[in-house]
């Protein structure tokens, strides 16, 4: 990977986590509501640009890679999975 700048854009953060920028914005909103602990961006003039410190993101990424993967199964999100479907035979 190329050398990362000291401040990362939302596109660069999303690329590091291999998610869409909308997901990064959702993580940020959850953190601001106290539901998550994603790193907050640094203040910028006018607060119109989102920029994260490279070290904050890399430290968070290192910590999440050691944590247990969240259960992302369809059934956990309240939707029916194939194995929970009634047998109509």
C-alpha positions in Angstrom: 0.0 0.0 0.0 1.2 3.5 -0.7 2.2 5.9 2.0 -0.8 7.3 3.8 -1.1 11.1 4.5 -1.3 12.3 8.1 -5.0 13.2 7.6 -7.3 10.8 5.8 -10.4 11.7 3.7 -13.6 9.7 4.1 -12.8 7.9 0.8 -9.4 6.8 2.2 -10.9 5.6 5.5 -13.6 3.7 3.6 -10.9 2.1 1.4 -8.9 1.0 4.4 -12.0 -0.8 5.9 -13.2 -1.9 2.5 -16.6 -0.4 3.0 -18.7 2.4 1.3 -18.4 6.0 2.5 -22.0 5.8 3.6 -20.9 3.1 6.1 -18.2 5.4 7.5 -20.8 8.1 7.9 -23.1 5.7 9.7 -20.3 4.6 12.1 -19.6 8.3 12.8 -23.2 9.0 13.5 -23.4 6.0 15.8 -20.3 7.2 17.7 -21.7 10.7 18.1 -24.9 9.1 19.6 -22.8 7.0 22.0 -23.6 3.7 20.2 -20.1 3.0 18.9 -16.4 4.0 19.4 -15.3 4.9 15.9 -12.6 7.6 15.9 -13.9 11.1 15.5 -12.6 13.3 12.7 -10.4 16.3 13.5 -12.0 19.7 13.4 -11.5 21.6 10.1 -12.3 25.2 9.2 -16.0 25.5 8.9 -16.4 21.8 9.9 -17.3 21.0 6.4 -14.6 18.5 5.6 -14.2 15.1 7.3 -10.6 14.3 8.0 -9.3 11.6 10.4 -5.8 11.3 11.9 -4.0 8.4 10.2 -2.8 7.0 13.5 -6.3 7.1 15.0 -7.7 5.1 12.1 -4.8 2.6 12.0 -4.9 2.0 15.7 -8.7 1.5 15.5 -8.2 -0.9 12.6 -5.6 -2.9 14.5 -7.9 -3.2 17.4 -10.9 -4.3 15.4 -8.9 -6.9 13.5 -8.1 -8.6 16.8 -11.7 -8.5 18.0 -14.3 -11.1 17.3 -16.1 -10.7 14.0 -19.7 -9.5 14.6 -22.5 -11.9 13.6 -23.9 -10.6 10.4 -26.4 -13.4 9.7 -29.7 -12.5 8.1 -31.6 -14.0 11.0 -29.9 -11.8 13.5 -31.2 -8.7 11.7 -34.8 -9.8 12.1 -35.2 -11.2 8.6 -36.1 -14.7 7.9 -33.3 -17.0 6.8 -33.8 -20.1 4.7 -33.3 -22.4 7.6 -36.0 -20.6 9.6 -38.6 -20.8 6.8 -41.6 -23.2 7.5 -41.6 -26.5 5.6 -44.7 -26.4 3.4 -44.3 -29.9 1.9 
